[in-house]
Amino acid sequence: MESRSLLAMCFLMPFLCQLHSLMVLDKQAPETPVFFPWRQRGRETGKGHRVKRAWVIPPISVPENFRRLPMLLVQLKSDKQHHGRVIYSIKGPGVDEEPRGIFTINKNTGEVSLNAVLDREKTERFKLQAFAVDEVGLTLEDPTKLEIVVLDQNDNRPVFVQEVFTGHLAEGAIPGTFVLKVEATDADDPRTDNAELKYSIIQQDTPEMFSINQNTGEIRTVQVGLDREVVGFYNLTIQVADMLGEGLTNTARAVITIEDINDNPPEFMQEFSMEVPENRSNLDIGRVNVTDKDLPGSVNWKVRYFITKGDIKRAFSIRTDPQTNDGILSLVKPLDHEEQEFYQLTISVENEAELSPSAPRPSRSQTQVNITVKNLNEPPVFSENPKVVRVKERLAAGSDITVYTAVDPDSKQTQKIRYSVVSDPANWLSLDENSGQLRARYALDRKSPFLQRGWYTALIAATDNAVPPLNSTGILSVEVQEVNDHAPVLLPHLGDMCKNSQPGSGMLLTASDEDMPPQAHPFHFQLDTSFTELTSNWSLSPVNDTHALLQLIADVQEGVYTLPFWVSDSGNPPLAQVQFLNVSVCMCDALGTCKGNAVALFGSGTGISLSALIIIMSSIALLLVLVLLLLLFRCSRSGDVHKGLLADSEDDVRDNIFNYDEQGGGEEDQDGYDIIRLRNPGLSVPPSPRLKPPIRRDTPYNQTLPRYPRRPTDRPSDIADFIHDGLQAADSDPSVPPYDTALIYDYEGEGSVAGTLSSILSSEEDSDQEYDYLQEWGPRFRRLADMYGHQ
């Protein structure tokens, strides 16, 4: 009971203090002090000596949030009013400076009043200046300071710096371990109890695991037994209060997360059984799993698996699934059911992180995995893959190459194997499907495009008779070895050699062999020893595997020499043949160029003589002169002056009528006469041989033959003029008799729009013929109609 009374008194004491201060202010308010500072100073000393005549005003305290306004604060009084009344004024913040209008003064009485509610948190004190002047403006007193102090009241609640405080704590922490610190602020005067804060935990989960320092706000553990697997986090409600914990209050939350440590080992809960097919590899065959109570996804929860026993062949592997923490067991090497049907593996597990010393020792960190190998049909297996065979090139057709066979790995089954060719690029192989015997269909040349660097590759398949059948493919690599069947050929076959050459110079020789190495180079060059003069005048020295140097070691005459050589290859056995080289020995200039080759050639006694060469050159020159003269004569003929449209009968080819047994099909027949000449007389006439024209039947045989066809003019003025000139030429032709003779035709033709020509009449008898229809043919035939028509 006494404790409760004491607690009630503690709460009432602040309010009683504030009430007493307000009552004192209310009593002092009507009794506003009048200040005479100089008089007060004289009373304090008890002497009547002279003092400095100036105001001294002590600070005036005013409580914040006072609302009975206006409130008289103080009255100023000057004793220097000898010549009239005194005028008072104040200046400073709250009067004529921001915030304006808080304080005012009665200029006649000097009373200073408060006109607004004060807030200490905004302005703690106001510093003003007071003035006193007479009616004419003379200063009666020196300006003095008037300080107004705002007294604090507990009008602000404490505020936490954040609404939720978070902290982290490892599980298993000992009592007294620091977790986090909460913090709050109060806008009241920190020098008073109004801003004196106290902290407390007003709510937390049971059991109570945390405590708080009421002065600093530090939260620490108070008990053991923090286990993340039991409680993962804690929610605390924190309270702060001013007035030493007895005033205004506020609350916030503190969330404490328990961090995981590796205090739980992984453990297997069972054994596992799996099946795996034989002859398979690189496949997952099953999963194993463990339990771990630590935080999923953390290093304390992640595990590693190991195969510790039962995998002598290293055919299995195990890895961890990072999402589920399971162990994935894989087969990395193929197994054979006939060799071993059952495997028993021992799998162990551990965490990636080190186990905490406080964790219990695991009891089930290992398990057994039983694996059964399933028997499956296996494809045949070639004993050699790839199989390498070597044969000579041009192997005879039908010759044996090799026997390529496979075996069935299913020893408990009896199966028959058949063979087939999968790939045979040159179709060179013949295969026995039962025995696997390979023979050559034809001779294969080493230069075949199907050989790659002398190797021929084919694919052979072996298939069993199981259901379904299985097959395998074997690679047959056949090396076609080179046979030395070509002798080398000397290069070049001729050349020049300077008679006056420097020592060490000569003619470089080489050889070409159609065979491939090692049946070709290095080549061996040798002068034919049967010619003794060669060895005394010439020398041959090797340069490398393919070249030799021919040198002249004696003074010989200029001319052409034929030297026999023996050139052999390096085949087994080597081949050689006699080669001939024509060497022209001559004198050379400073640049090493052979000069006087013609003299050397003739002097050697071979080839043609100089006189014969002169005759040949003279004949060629004479022939060129004749060709030039002929060209000049043709050019002079082409430059003659044109004399008229039909001036020369030899240049006209259009007015001659040739006598044929059959005329043809009228205008539709273009064989007898080219009508294009009438349409375009300007075209050139192709040259034709000047043959004897056929004899005309309508003239005596003793008359003069008609002239050869004439070339048409290049500038025909009009087709009518052309025809008119042709008629005149026909009438005045001396080669025809002066009478008309009817022409006889065997067949005129069909389909012609023209009338029938029964006879050719002279111009004197045209009155019986009607030519008026020519008027309808156009302007080119109107002149002809005027000449022969009705006048």
Secondary structure, DSSP 4 states (H G I P E B T S, - for coil): -HHHHHHHHHHHHHHHHHHHHHHHHHHHTTS--EE-HHHHHHHHHT-------------EEEETT--S-SEEEEEE--S--SSS--EEEEESBTTTBSSTTSEEE-TTT-EEEE-S---TTT-SEEEEEEEEE-TTS-EEEEEEEEEEEEEP-S----EES-SEEEEEEETTPPTT-EEEE--EE--S-TTSGGG--EEEEEE-PSS--EEE-TTT-EEEE-SS---TTT--EEEEEEEEEHHHHTS-EEEEEEEEEEEP-S-S--EE-S-EEEEEETT--SEEEEEE-EE--SPTTSTTT-EEEEEEES-TT--EEEEE-TTT--EEEEE-S---TTT--EEEEEEEEEESSPPPTTSPPPS--EEEEEEEEEP-----EESSSSEEEEEETTPPTT-EEEE--EE-S-TTS----EEEEEE-TT--EEE-TTT-EEEESSPPPTT-TT-BTTEEEEEEEEE--SSS--EEEEEEEEEEE-------EEE-SEEEEETTPPTT--EEEEEE-SSPTTSSPSPEEEE-TT-HHHHHHEEEEE-SSSEEEEEE-S---SEEEEEEEEEE---SS--EEEEEEEEEEEEE-TTS-EE-HHHHHHHTT-S--HHHHHHHHHHHHHHHHHHHHHHHHHHHHTTPPP--SSS-GGGB-SS-----S---SGGG--SSS-THHHH-TTSPPPP---PPPPPPTTS-TTSPPPPPPBPPPS----HHHHHHHHHHHHHT-TTS-SS------S---SS-SSPP------GGGGGGS--GGGGGG-HHHHHHHHHHS--
